[in-house]
Every structure is written in C-alpha cells, then in structure tokens.
C-alpha cells in the first residue's frame, strides 16, 4: 500500500516510519513531507493509497487538504495529531481514523485495520457502483465498516436515511440509528433498484413500504409505523403519492 507521511516535526515522522516498518511492512513509504504544500505535490505525483497527516503545521493546517482537490479525496487519510478539537472536521473529510499523539503501536494497528476494511469495502462497491440512478441495479445488502468489521444491513429494515453534511444517518424500523461516512446521494444510487426507496426531500430518502400515513399538519410528512416522521418536499408530494398507489 503506497503511503505518504506529512508532519512538520522530524521526530514524529521518524517514529511513524519506525512503527510502520515494524507493524505494517505492506505500507510502502513513498515520501515523507514536512508541510502540506510539499505533501500535496508528493500526492499529486505519486498517487498514494494512504496518507498519514498532521494538522497543526506552518502556513497550511492538515485539515485544509480537501481545498487542493476536486470532489472526494482519492486516497485514505489517517490524521495523527496532538489536537483533539479537529476531530469533527477530520471525519467531515471522510477520514479513516483520527489518532491522538503520543502514537502507540496499538493505535496504529487499529487504524490500519480500519484502512484495510475500507479498502475491501471500496473494492466491493466498485462491483456494484457507481450505477446510474435510473438503473435497475439492486443490491441485496449494504455493507458499512464499523470498528470491528462490517455491519450487514438489509434494506427492508430501513425506515429512512437522513443527510448530515457529507455523512448519512440510517434510521431503522426498530428505532436504532447508524451514522455512515457516505453522503445521501451514494445511498440513493445504491438503493435505486429498490422501488420503495425514493428521495422525498433534499435531506431524506424514505422506504415507502414502511410508511403508515401521509400527514398534512402545517407541512406534508410521512409517518412511519414506529412514529417517526419525515418531511416531504412540496414538489415531490405528487410523485410520492403516485408511487404509494402503484405499490
């Protein structure tokens, strides 16, 4: 796995190199960089699979890395930092992990397991996506990486999905929820072959098979069997009603 390390502290870089050599010989260190600008140049020329990235560095913080790329970052990121306050921003960039210094082999190994899980999932996804939203492709299960493996999700157990920035919160029929590091558009495409799943609002995709009632109480909403409610955008009401009638 081609890997680039970016940190402005030489001792931190040396320690990470030593740890990777010991616990992850499969990580081929293509470059070590002392600032984000140098790191971006290395990334663009070497196209790594994985980047270990510090945050507090001169001129540009590591958290600014997305500003140098269009769309999704084409590599995995593991942040390694002494600053806990950037964690929310880091996961907003779909970071694979966020490690607080001092770095230990245990922390590094846990992060590398997540990297491998994400890699496997991306390879599986490549076989079924990206499918055009109008395609009849239908996935039987959704696989979402969690700390100790993959969560296997049956679409029929989902009530609705809600956008939360670049993340999606999945709401299940048993009232449990799960946050996924994929945006709502991704799930809309993955579920395109299931006719019961429709975008009912800019921020929601709903499973119409689980809807109990359409409510008009100051706004149009879908009511689910467990009492959950989801707004329906005014311009989508007619389409949703037609879909419910067609079954």
C-alpha positions in Angstrom: 0.0 0.0 0.0 1.7 3.2 -1.2 1.9 5.6 1.8 2.8 9.3 2.3 3.6 10.8 5.7 3.1 14.6 6.3 4.3 16.1 9.6 6.4 19.2 10.4 8.1 17.5 13.3 11.0 15.3 12.3 10.9 13.2 15.5 7.2 12.4 14.8 8.0 11.4 11.2 10.9 9.2 12.3 8.7 7.5 14.9 5.9 6.8 12.4 8.3 5.4 9.9 9.8 3.1 12.5 6.4 1.9 13.7 5.1 1.3 10.1 8.3 -0.7 9.3 7.7 -2.8 12.3 3.9 -3.4 12.3 2.9 -2.8 8.7 5.6 -3.8 6.2 2.9 -3.8 3.5 2.9 0.0 3.7 5.5 1.2 1.2 6.5 4.7 2.3 6.8 6.7 -0.9 7.5 10.1 0.7 7.9 11.9 4.0 6.9 15.6 3.9 7.3 18.4 6.3 4.4 20.6 5.3 1.1 20.4 3.5 2.3 22.1 0.3 5.1 19.6 -0.1 2.7 16.8 0.7 0.2 17.9 -1.9 3.0 17.9 -4.5 4.0 14.3 -3.5 0.4 13.2 -3.5 -0.2 14.5 -7.0 2.9 12.9 -8.4 2.8 9.6 -6.5 -0.9 8.9 -6.1 -0.8 7.1 -2.8 -3.4 4.8 -1.3 -2.9 6.2 2.2 -1.8 9.5 3.8 -0.8 10.0 7.4 -1.3 13.6 8.1 -0.6 16.0 11.0 -2.9 19.0 11.5 -1.0 21.9 13.1 1.7 22.8 10.6 3.1 26.1 9.3 1.1 28.0 6.6 -1.5 25.3 6.0 -3.2 23.1 8.5 -3.6 19.4 7.5 -7.3 19.8 7.8 -7.2 22.1 4.7 -6.1 19.3 2.4 -9.5 19.0 0.7 -9.1 22.5 -0.6 -6.4 21.2 -3.0 -8.6 18.6 -4.6 -11.9 18.5 -6.5 -14.5 16.1 -5.2 -13.8 13.1 -3.0 -10.2 12.6 -2.0 -8.7 9.7 -4.0 -6.8 8.2 -1.0 -7.5 7.3 2.6 -6.4 9.7 5.4 -5.3 8.9 8.9 -4.8 12.1 10.9 -2.1 11.9 13.6 -2.2 15.0 15.8 -1.9 16.3 19.4 -5.1 18.3 19.0 -8.4 16.7 19.7 -10.5 19.7 18.7 -10.3 19.0 14.9 -11.9 15.5 15.1 -15.3 16.6 13.8 -13.7 18.4 10.8 -11.5 15.4 10.1 -14.4 13.0 9.9 -16.2 15.5 7.8 -13.5 14.9 5.3 -14.3 11.1 5.5 -11.0 10.4 7.3 -10.5 6.8 8.1 -9.2 7.5 11.6 -8.0 10.2 13.9 -5.1 9.3 16.2 -4.1 11.4 19.1 -0.4 11.7 20.0 1.5 10.1 21.6 1.3 7.5 19.0 1.4 3.8 20.0 1.6 0.6 18.1 -1.9 -0.4 19.4 -3.4 2.9 18.0 -1.6 2.4 14.7 -2.6 -1.2 14.3 -6.3 -0.3 15.0 -6.1 2.5 12.4 -4.6 0.1 9.8 -7.3 -2.4 10.4 -9.8 0.3 9.5 -7.8 1.2 6.4 -8.0 -2.4 5.3 -11.7 -2.7 6.0 -12.4 0.5 4.0 -10.2 -0.8 1.1 -12.2 -4.1 1.0 -15.5 -2.2 1.1 -14.4 0.1 -1.8 -13.4 -2.9 -3.9 -16.8 -4.5 -3.2 -18.6 -1.2 -4.0 -16.7 -0.9 -7.3 -18.5 -4.1 -8.5 -22.0 -2.6 -8.0 -21.4 1.2 -8.2 -21.5 3.9 -9.4 -24.6 2.8 -11.1 -26.8 5.4 -12.8 -29.6 6.4 -10.6 -32.2 5.3 -13.1 -30.6 1.8 -13.5 -32.4 -1.3 -12.3 -29.3 -2.5 -10.3 -30.4 -3.8 -7.0 -28.1 -4.6 -4.1 -29.4 -7.2 -1.6 -27.4 -5.9 1.3 -25.5 -2.8 2.3 -22.1 -3.2 4.0 -20.9 -0.5 6.3 -17.5 -0.5 8.0 -17.6 -0.4 11.8 -14.8 -0.7 14.4 -14.6 -4.5 14.4 -15.7 -5.4 10.9 -18.7 -4.7 8.7 -22.4 -4.1 9.5 -24.6 -6.0 7.2 -27.8 -4.1 6.5 -31.0 -5.4 4.9 -32.8 -2.6 3.1 -36.2 -3.8 4.3 -35.1 -3.0 7.8 -34.6 0.7 7.0 -37.3 3.3 7.5 -35.4 6.3 6.1 -32.0 7.8 5.5 -31.1 11.4 6.5 -28.3 13.6 5.2 -26.0 15.0 7.8 -23.4 17.0 5.8 -21.2 14.5 4.0 -22.5 11.7 6.2 -25.8 9.9 6.3 -27.8 8.7 9.4 -29.7 5.5 8.7 -32.9 5.1 10.7 -34.1 1.6 11.2 -37.6 0.1 11.8 -36.5 -0.9 15.4 -35.7 2.8 16.1 -31.9 2.2 16.1 -29.7 4.6 14.1 -26.3 4.2 12.4 -24.1 7.0 11.0 -22.3 6.2 7.8 -19.4 8.0 6.2 -21.1 8.2 2.8 -23.4 11.0 1.5 -27.1 10.6 0.8 -26.6 10.5 -2.9 -24.4 7.4 -2.6 -27.2 5.5 -0.8 -29.8 6.8 -3.2 -27.8 5.2 -6.0 -27.1 2.0 -4.1 -30.8 1.6 -3.4 -32.0 2.7 -6.9 -33.1 -0.9 -7.7 -35.5 -1.0 -4.7 -38.6 0.8 -6.0 -39.8 1.5 -2.5 -36.8 3.9 -1.7 -37.4 7.4 -3.0 -36.0 10.8 -2.4 -38.8 12.6 -0.6 -36.9 15.7 0.4 -33.5 17.2 -0.2 -32.2 15.7 3.0 -34.2 12.4 3.1 -34.6 9.1 1.2 -37.5 7.1 2.6 -38.6 3.5 2.3 -42.3 3.9 1.3 -43.1 0.3 2.2 -42.7 1.3 5.8 -44.8 4.4 5.7 -48.1 4.3 7.5 -49.7 7.6 6.7 -49.2 11.0 4.9 -49.8 13.8 7.3 -50.8 17.4 6.4 -50.2 19.4 9.6 -48.6 22.6 8.6 -46.5 20.7 6.1 -46.6 17.3 4.4 -44.9 14.4 6.2 -44.6 10.7 6.0 -45.5 8.9 9.2 -43.8 5.5 9.9 -45.1 2.6 12.0 -42.8 3.5 14.9 -44.0 7.1 15.0 -41.0 8.7 13.2 -41.8 11.5 10.8 -40.1 12.6 7.6 -40.9 15.8 5.7 -42.0 15.6 2.0 -40.9 18.5 -0.2 -43.9 20.2 -1.8 -42.7 19.5 -5.3 -42.3 15.7 -4.6 -45.8 15.1 -3.0 -47.5 14.1 -6.2 -44.7 11.7 -7.2 -44.7 10.1 -3.7 -48.5 9.6 -3.7 -48.3 8.0 -7.2 -45.5 5.7 -6.0 -47.6 4.6 -3.0 -50.6 3.9 -5.2 -48.5 1.8 -7.6 -47.1 -0.2 -4.6 
